């Protein structure tokens, strides 16, 4: 008589990805880290560009509606 045992283990997706990452070679892991870092930098750059765009849009809207009363040329004079 042969006894068979079945195992059902549940692994979270993050644990599965971590296991896959650890099973890769050092070069592959380094390339993956570099790509993640580059993606993070690109997202940060896009967020900064969006913030500047919104700020300039708001400033020009205020300028055109006449809400700005001061002379902006004197802001950077000593």
Secondary structure, DSSP 8 states (H G I E B T S, - for coil): ------------HHHHHHHHHHTS-HHHHHHHHHHHHHHHHHHHHHHHHHHHHHHHHHHHHHHHHT---S-GGGTT--
